[in-house]
Amino acid sequence: MVSEDDVRSVCLALPGTSERLSWNRPAWFARTLFARMWDDTVLTVKTDERAALLATQPGVFLLHPHHERYGSLVLVRLGRLDRDQLGELIEDSYRIAGEVSARR
């Protein structure tokens, strides 16, 4: 099980990352947003595998109606992850955010 402090630690270890508030919640940016706390126990990240994650691990991953129009966003229940899984998700989100930022 991981916490917001674990998220912060993993995010801030990535090059060029800063933390600031987004919608009054902690969020992490590297040129653009790549992770944000949805609430105290749920994290928002970007992924290329949203449909597969939702289908195979519905207890871990979920959508809020707000995210349905954004094909790469998914919510993650932190209490259902270990630190290695968290690291993979955040690194993937960081990469995706960087690719989007580079295309602009």
Secondary structure, DSSP 8 states (H G I E B T S, - for coil): ---HHHHHHHHHTSTT-EEEEETTEEEEESSSEEEEEEETTEEEEE-S-HHHHHHH-TTTEE--GGGTTSTTEEEEEGGG--HHHHHHHHHHHHHHHHHHHHH-
